[in-house]
Amino acid sequence: MQTCPYCDGEMVQGLSIDRGHGANYIAHWFEGTPAKSLFGLLGVRVPKRGIPMAAFRCESCGLVELFAREEFKAR
């Protein structure tokens, strides 16, 4: 069990979903910084491999924390 760092409440695991082009994906963390591209859009050179993220939410205060670990990949 994960405990909230602010109120000591119970943290419950969930997902941060990335939606695009009619599909749902588990959000991933990638090293690097964003940059503006043509027309002010977000231009990022996305590495081939990111680390899947999980979101943990405190049932007491609502705090959400994101963690990036290989164990969170879809199975």
C-alpha positions in Angstrom: 0.0 0.0 0.0 1.2 3.5 -0.9 0.6 6.2 1.6 -0.1 9.9 0.8 2.9 12.1 1.6 0.6 15.0 2.7 -2.2 13.4 4.8 -1.1 9.8 5.3 -4.3 8.6 3.4 -4.3 5.5 1.2 -3.1 6.0 -2.3 -5.0 4.0 -5.0 -3.3 3.1 -8.3 -4.9 4.2 -11.6 -3.9 5.3 -15.1 -3.0 8.4 -17.0 -4.4 7.7 -20.4 -3.2 9.3 -23.6 -5.9 9.6 -26.2 -5.4 10.2 -29.8 -6.7 9.2 -33.2 -9.5 7.2 -31.7 -7.3 5.0 -29.5 -6.3 4.9 -25.9 -2.7 4.5 -24.7 -0.9 4.4 -21.4 0.9 7.6 -20.9 4.7 7.4 -21.1 7.6 9.5 -19.7 10.3 10.6 -22.2 13.5 12.4 -21.3 14.0 15.8 -22.9 12.4 19.2 -23.3 9.6 20.3 -25.6 10.2 22.9 -28.3 7.8 24.9 -30.6 7.7 23.8 -34.2 6.0 25.2 -37.2 2.7 27.0 -36.4 3.5 27.0 -32.7 2.7 23.3 -32.3 4.6 21.1 -29.8 7.6 19.7 -31.6 9.2 16.9 -29.7 11.7 14.4 -30.9 10.2 11.4 -29.2 12.7 8.7 -28.4 11.8 5.2 -29.5 11.3 4.0 -26.0 9.6 5.7 -23.0 8.8 4.6 -19.5 5.1 3.8 -18.8 3.4 5.9 -16.1 0.9 5.1 -13.4 -1.1 7.6 -11.4 -1.8 7.2 -7.7 -4.6 9.2 -6.1 -5.2 9.7 -2.4 -8.7 8.7 -1.3 -8.6 11.3 1.5 -7.2 14.5 0.0 -7.3 13.8 -3.7 -3.5 14.3 -4.3 -2.4 12.7 -7.6 1.2 11.6 -8.1 2.7 10.1 -11.3 5.3 7.5 -11.3 7.3 6.1 -14.3 8.4 2.5 -14.0 8.7 -0.4 -16.4 6.3 -2.5 -14.2 3.4 -0.2 -15.3 3.5 -1.4 -18.9 0.3 -2.8 -20.4 0.0 -6.6 -20.1 
